[in-house]
Amino acid sequence: MGENKNLVTITVNGDVYQLGVGNAVGEIAPADTLAETLRERLLLTGTKISCDEGACGCCTVIMNGKAIPSCTVLTIECDGADIRTIEGLQDPNTGELDKVQQAFVDHSAFQCGYCTPGIIMTTEALLAENPHPDEEEIKEALAGNYCRCISHYQVLEAVKQAAKEGSE
């Protein structure tokens, strides 16, 4: 990676993409954010853009194991990165939901669903780093995710369920 400054190579949900950088048709612009590239170029629309300033958490993806707001990262900064989006959680062979996704369904921890992918991705990163978080650690991890529609009580219960299932 980095051999060709006009090419960015990223791995998204296990698939490798080589993206030309420039202003020609079919290329990503140097100023394109990762969120824009995921949505508009790779057609992974589960990643939402809301505040476009990294404050609401709707665009959260996991990059190299860490939850990040994809609206604040330029795609050209992601060369060589491993990125996971909400689309990468469901089992591609069986269609079975990931344990966090299923916990959100079980607890009705969503309403309109716009912020839900970001909250789920933040939860995924939390549980990868800390498989047994207590309630305060969950609240701390989710502090960067904003939802206008639901009570966060259901979200907390869903995260607790997913953490419990991960320890079984």
C-alpha positions as MATLAB code, in Angstrom:
seq = 'MGENKNLVTITVNGDVYQLGVGNAVGEIAPADTLAETLRERLLLTGTKISCDEGACGCCTVIMNGKAIPSCTVLTIECDGADIRTIEGLQDPNTGELDKVQQAFVDHSAFQCGYCTPGIIMTTEALLAENPHPDEEEIKEALAGNYCRCISHYQVLEAVKQAAKEGSE';
ca = [
       0.000    0.000    0.000;
       1.073    3.522   -0.569;
       3.055    2.610   -3.738;
       0.599    4.530   -5.920;
      -0.512    7.804   -4.381;
      -3.490    7.833   -6.736;
      -4.829    4.546   -5.400;
      -6.338    3.680   -2.015;
      -6.761    0.048   -1.007;
      -9.244   -0.737    1.752;
     -10.808   -3.938    3.000;
     -14.497   -3.559    3.804;
     -16.368   -6.478    5.367;
     -13.682   -8.832    4.049;
     -13.753   -7.535    0.456;
     -10.727   -5.656   -0.916;
     -11.385   -2.469   -2.883;
      -8.832   -0.462   -4.859;
     -10.125    3.041   -5.369;
      -8.622    5.550   -7.760;
      -8.154    9.008   -6.286;
      -8.798   12.072   -8.392;
     -11.551   14.133   -9.919;
     -12.398   11.944  -12.906;
     -15.629    9.982  -13.186;
     -15.381    6.793  -11.125;
     -12.659    8.096   -8.824;
     -12.988    9.193   -5.229;
     -12.189   12.830   -4.625;
      -9.332   13.581   -2.232;
     -11.857   15.303    0.068;
     -14.321   12.355    0.190;
     -14.961   11.052    3.662;
     -15.069    7.360    4.425;
     -18.810    7.692    5.083;
     -19.358    9.166    1.613;
     -17.241    6.470   -0.022;
     -19.050    3.666    1.807;
     -22.485    5.021    0.926;
     -21.989    6.481   -2.548;
     -19.177    4.452   -4.066;
     -19.538    1.046   -2.373;
     -23.336    1.331   -1.919;
     -23.147    0.284    1.739;
     -25.973    2.520    2.887;
     -26.276    1.107    6.407;
     -23.703    3.689    7.466;
     -25.719    6.880    7.956;
     -24.603   10.496    7.676;
     -26.386   12.835   10.045;
     -24.427   15.614   11.747;
     -21.413   15.235    9.396;
     -19.199   16.418   12.269;
     -18.559   13.217   14.239;
     -20.858   14.198   17.092;
     -23.904   11.930   16.690;
     -22.438    8.460   16.065;
     -24.755    7.565   13.162;
     -21.810    6.968   10.821;
     -19.832    4.775   13.206;
     -17.901    1.919   11.615;
     -15.101   -0.243   12.960;
     -11.704    0.532   11.461;
      -8.769   -1.629   12.477;
     -10.725   -2.783   15.534;
     -11.791    0.649   16.792;
     -15.152    2.397   16.497;
     -14.726    5.619   14.514;
     -17.041    8.297   13.120;
     -16.574    7.702    9.390;
     -17.736   11.224    8.510;
     -14.564   12.695   10.024;
     -12.032   10.464    8.254;
     -10.960   11.018    4.657;
     -10.973    7.879    2.532;
      -7.411    8.625    1.436;
      -6.389    8.286    5.109;
      -7.728    4.713    5.139;
      -5.194    3.132    2.776;
      -4.542   -0.383    4.069;
      -7.337   -0.232    6.636;
      -9.683   -3.041    7.596;
     -13.204   -1.635    7.872;
     -16.362   -3.311    9.113;
     -19.817   -1.869    8.570;
     -23.251   -2.946    9.733;
     -23.607   -4.932    6.495;
     -20.646   -7.085    7.558;
     -22.250   -8.422   10.729;
     -24.957  -10.741    9.426;
     -23.765  -14.266    8.563;
     -23.496  -14.260    4.742;
     -24.218  -17.989    4.469;
     -27.127  -18.435    6.870;
     -28.487  -14.897    7.034;
     -28.431  -15.198   10.818;
     -28.087  -11.911   12.660;
     -25.021  -11.188   14.740;
     -25.580  -11.504   18.523;
     -25.645   -7.713   18.969;
     -28.115   -7.231   16.115;
     -30.322   -9.983   17.556;
     -30.188   -8.458   21.040;
     -31.370   -5.127   19.603;
     -34.292   -6.920   17.934;
     -35.084   -8.867   21.121;
     -35.236   -5.656   23.184;
     -36.835   -3.409   20.540;
     -33.779   -1.185   20.955;
     -34.524    0.889   17.875;
     -37.365    2.903   16.457;
     -36.716    4.718   13.204;
     -33.402    2.853   12.859;
     -31.351    5.760   11.556;
     -28.894    5.789   14.467;
     -29.100    2.049   15.148;
     -26.240    0.928   12.848;
     -23.849    3.330   14.578;
     -24.944    2.206   18.036;
     -24.566   -1.440   17.039;
     -21.084   -0.848   15.598;
     -20.032    1.001   18.755;
     -21.344   -1.930   20.789;
     -19.431   -4.407   18.609;
     -16.181   -2.509   19.239;
     -16.909   -2.280   22.969;
     -17.564   -6.013   23.320;
     -14.473   -6.883   21.279;
     -12.365   -4.809   23.660;
     -14.298   -5.563   26.861;
     -16.505   -8.674   26.631;
     -17.997   -8.106   30.093;
     -18.701   -4.377   30.488;
     -20.692   -3.120   33.431;
     -23.505   -0.598   32.945;
     -21.248    2.423   33.454;
     -18.763    1.138   30.880;
     -21.620    0.603   28.413;
     -22.907    4.133   28.988;
     -19.389    5.531   28.572;
     -18.863    3.662   25.286;
     -22.230    4.773   23.898;
     -21.860    8.401   25.005;
     -20.965    9.432   21.448;
     -24.142    7.948   19.949;
     -27.181   10.175   19.855;
     -30.729    8.913   19.373;
     -33.854   11.057   19.398;
     -36.414    8.271   19.106;
     -36.048    5.715   21.872;
     -35.325    5.312   25.503;
     -31.748    4.274   25.984;
     -33.024    1.743   28.533;
     -33.739   -0.734   25.710;
     -30.287   -0.132   24.230;
     -28.610   -0.805   27.590;
     -30.605   -4.013   28.005;
     -29.690   -5.131   24.472;
     -25.979   -4.520   25.072;
     -26.146   -6.399   28.384;
     -27.824   -9.349   26.607;
     -25.175   -9.405   23.872;
     -22.392   -9.281   26.489;
     -24.020  -12.109   28.429;
     -24.425  -14.250   25.289;
     -20.793  -13.632   24.408;
     -19.705  -15.124   27.727;
     -21.772  -18.286   27.372;
];
